Structure formats: C-alpha cells, structure tokens
Amino acid sequence: VAKDLGLQLPEIRDRGIRIVSEGRTPYFALHGKTGHLVTAERIDREQLCESVQQCVLRCELIVAGEM
C-alpha cells in the first residue's frame, strides 16, 4: 500500500491511514513495519460466502490529508 500510494512508511503512521471493511469485522489491516495489506484475522470462506461461487471481500483505504 505504501508503495502504491508513493508514501514512505513514517507517512503511513503520520497520516492515520485506516482500512474499512464491509460489515463489522475488520478483515484487513496495514502492517506497520512494511506497509503491506495483510489479513487481520482468519477468513472463513465457507462461513462468509456459503451459497456464492465467487467470494469477494471489499474494503476501502482512508488516508487523512491531501494526496
């Protein structure tokens, strides 16, 4: 994420970047030392998408300040 946005790692912490997922469960997070998008907890496909062939989890990245 840091690389895609053209930010250095300290800027990620300073800008208050956060990940917002659909629903109440935060499935994704930013790794503080690498700036990579990682899973925040175990994702159970059968539980989330039991009757759907293609399972999609959407999230948004919110960056404070101007880009």
C-alpha positions in Angstrom: 0.0 0.0 0.0 2.8 2.4 0.9 4.5 1.7 -2.5 1.2 2.0 -4.4 0.4 5.4 -2.8 4.0 6.7 -3.2 4.4 7.1 0.6 7.2 6.3 3.0 6.5 4.2 6.0 6.6 7.0 8.5 4.0 8.9 6.4 1.6 5.9 6.8 1.7 6.3 10.5 1.5 10.1 10.5 -1.5 10.3 8.1 -3.7 8.0 10.1 -4.4 5.6 7.2 -7.1 3.1 8.1 -8.8 0.2 6.3 -12.6 0.0 6.4 -14.3 -3.3 5.5 -17.9 -4.1 4.8 -19.7 -5.2 8.0 -18.4 -5.1 11.5 -15.4 -7.5 11.2 -12.1 -5.9 10.2 -10.7 -8.5 7.8 -7.7 -6.4 6.7 -5.0 -4.3 8.3 -1.8 -2.5 7.4 1.4 -4.0 8.6 3.1 -1.1 10.5 6.7 -2.1 9.6 6.2 -3.0 5.9 3.2 -1.0 4.8 1.7 -4.2 3.3 -2.0 -5.0 3.3 -2.5 -8.1 5.5 -5.3 -10.2 6.9 -6.3 -9.0 10.3 -7.8 -12.4 11.3 -8.6 -15.8 9.8 -11.1 -15.5 6.9 -13.6 -18.4 6.6 -14.8 -18.5 3.1 -17.5 -21.2 3.8 -19.0 -19.0 6.5 -18.9 -15.7 4.5 -19.9 -17.0 1.1 -21.5 -20.4 1.6 -24.0 -20.1 -1.3 -21.9 -17.9 -3.7 -19.5 -19.3 -6.3 -17.3 -16.1 -6.3 -16.4 -14.7 -2.8 -15.4 -11.1 -2.7 -14.5 -9.0 0.3 -14.4 -5.3 -0.3 -12.5 -2.8 1.8 -11.6 0.9 1.5 -8.4 2.6 2.4 -8.9 6.0 4.0 -6.0 8.5 4.0 -6.1 11.7 6.1 -4.8 14.8 4.5 -4.1 15.7 0.9 -2.5 13.4 -1.6 
